[in-house]
Amino acid sequence: MQKILITAASIAALLLSGCASQPTSTFETFQAQDLNGLLTSGQYVQKADNFFVINDSSG
């Protein structure tokens, strides 16, 4: 009985520690560009009314 309990606890500990040690991904910081000059000169024209960003982080 005690041998089964120790085996089950060891397997559970290995599974939990394996899932916890995955590295997290980091993104570079976003650097915005100044578009005010292009907007005022008319070189930049709006082509869409809506814009959606879909982030699928499932891996």
Backbone as JSON, one array per atom type, in Angstrom:
{
  "sequence": "MQKILITAASIAALLLSGCASQPTSTFETFQAQDLNGLLTSGQYVQKADNFFVINDSSG",
  "N": [[0.83, -1.2, 0.0], [1.88, 1.25, 0.88], [3.97, 1.48, -0.91], [2.68, 1.85, -3.35], [1.48, 4.31, -2.89], [3.73, 5.99, -2.61], [4.82, 5.73, -5.17], [2.74, 6.81, -6.75], [2.69, 9.43, -5.75], [5.24, 10.27, -6.52], [5.06, 10.18, -9.33], [3.07, 12.1, -9.72], [4.4, 14.37, -8.75], [6.5, 14.57, -10.61], [5.06, 15.09, -12.97], [3.84, 17.55, -12.34], [6.09, 19.19, -11.87], [7.29, 19.14, -14.37], [5.48, 20.5, -15.98], [5.57, 23.0, -14.83], [8.03, 24.06, -15.41], [8.27, 25.24, -17.91], [9.55, 27.6, -20.18], [8.75, 31.09, -20.39], [7.6, 33.1, -23.08], [8.9, 36.14, -24.35], [8.19, 39.36, -25.66], [9.53, 41.81, -27.9], [9.86, 45.28, -27.05], [7.41, 47.61, -28.12], [7.88, 50.06, -30.55], [6.57, 52.99, -31.4], [5.77, 54.73, -34.43], [5.95, 58.07, -35.61], [3.28, 59.36, -37.23], [2.11, 61.75, -37.81], [3.07, 63.75, -39.55], [2.75, 62.57, -42.09], [-0.01, 62.27, -42.13], [-0.98, 64.92, -42.08], [0.07, 65.91, -44.46], [-1.25, 64.47, -46.37], [-0.31, 62.15, -47.51], [-0.74, 59.8, -46.24], [-3.51, 57.85, -46.21], [-6.64, 56.89, -44.94], [-7.72, 53.58, -45.26], [-9.31, 51.6, -44.23], [-12.07, 50.98, -42.04], [-12.22, 49.42, -39.79], [-10.11, 47.38, -37.73], [-8.8, 44.37, -36.75], [-6.98, 42.54, -34.34], [-5.93, 39.37, -33.8], [-4.82, 37.26, -31.41], [-3.42, 34.22, -31.09], [-2.44, 32.33, -28.67], [-1.99, 29.66, -28.2], [0.11, 28.02, -28.72]],
  "CA": [[0.0, 0.0, 0.0], [2.74, 2.44, 0.98], [4.77, 1.56, -2.13], [1.81, 2.43, -4.38], [1.31, 5.73, -2.55], [4.98, 6.68, -2.93], [4.92, 5.75, -6.63], [1.76, 7.77, -7.27], [3.14, 10.77, -5.37], [6.41, 10.58, -7.35], [4.6, 10.46, -10.68], [2.38, 13.4, -9.68], [5.42, 15.41, -8.59], [7.21, 14.71, -11.88], [4.17, 15.75, -13.93], [3.67, 18.96, -11.96], [7.34, 19.94, -12.06], [7.53, 19.24, -15.8], [4.62, 21.55, -16.52], [5.9, 24.29, -14.23], [9.36, 24.54, -15.82], [8.28, 25.73, -19.28], [9.94, 29.02, -20.24], [7.76, 32.02, -20.93], [8.12, 33.87, -24.22], [8.81, 37.58, -24.18], [8.15, 40.11, -26.91], [10.29, 43.05, -27.89], [9.02, 46.44, -26.77], [6.87, 48.24, -29.32], [8.31, 51.43, -30.79], [5.6, 53.63, -32.29], [6.28, 55.69, -35.4], [5.16, 59.3, -35.68], [2.63, 59.48, -38.54], [1.41, 63.03, -37.92], [3.51, 64.45, -40.76], [2.13, 61.94, -43.26], [-1.45, 62.54, -42.09], [-1.25, 66.31, -42.44], [0.43, 66.16, -45.86], [-2.16, 63.73, -47.24], [0.33, 60.96, -48.07], [-1.31, 58.64, -45.54], [-4.96, 57.92, -46.35], [-7.32, 55.78, -44.28], [-8.31, 52.64, -46.21], [-10.2, 50.67, -43.53], [-12.75, 51.54, -40.88], [-12.02, 48.52, -38.66], [-8.89, 46.58, -37.76], [-8.82, 43.41, -35.65], [-5.77, 41.78, -34.08], [-6.29, 38.13, -33.12], [-3.61, 36.63, -30.87], [-3.63, 32.83, -30.71], [-1.29, 31.96, -27.85], [-2.13, 28.26, -27.81], [1.4, 27.39, -28.77]],
  "C": [[0.87, 1.26, 0.0], [3.6, 2.6, -0.29], [3.96, 2.18, -3.27], [1.63, 3.92, -4.14], [2.57, 6.53, -2.91], [5.15, 6.79, -4.45], [3.97, 6.78, -7.24], [2.18, 9.2, -6.95], [4.35, 11.19, -6.22], [6.0, 10.93, -8.77], [3.9, 11.81, -10.73], [3.38, 14.54, -9.56], [6.19, 15.63, -9.89], [6.34, 15.42, -12.92], [4.02, 17.23, -13.61], [4.94, 19.76, -12.18], [7.67, 20.08, -13.54], [6.7, 20.33, -16.44], [5.02, 22.93, -16.02], [7.21, 24.86, -14.76], [9.4, 25.02, -17.26], [8.65, 27.21, -19.3], [8.82, 29.87, -20.84], [8.39, 32.81, -22.07], [7.92, 35.35, -23.95], [8.85, 38.25, -25.55], [9.0, 41.36, -26.78], [9.34, 44.22, -27.65], [8.63, 47.12, -28.08], [7.34, 49.68, -29.4], [7.37, 52.05, -31.82], [6.29, 54.62, -33.22], [5.36, 56.9, -35.42], [4.6, 59.46, -37.09], [1.93, 60.81, -38.73], [1.81, 63.8, -39.17], [2.87, 63.88, -42.01], [0.63, 62.21, -43.29], [-1.76, 63.96, -42.54], [-0.92, 66.6, -43.9], [-0.48, 65.43, -46.84], [-1.54, 62.5, -47.87], [-0.21, 59.68, -47.43], [-2.82, 58.79, -45.55], [-5.57, 56.69, -45.7], [-8.0, 54.89, -45.32], [-9.3, 51.69, -45.54], [-10.83, 51.38, -42.34], [-12.5, 50.71, -39.62], [-10.73, 47.74, -38.85], [-8.89, 45.68, -36.54], [-7.46, 42.72, -35.56], [-6.19, 40.56, -33.27], [-4.99, 37.45, -32.71], [-3.96, 35.22, -30.42], [-2.39, 32.35, -29.98], [-1.33, 30.5, -27.45], [-0.83, 27.48, -27.99], [1.68, 26.67, -30.0]]
}
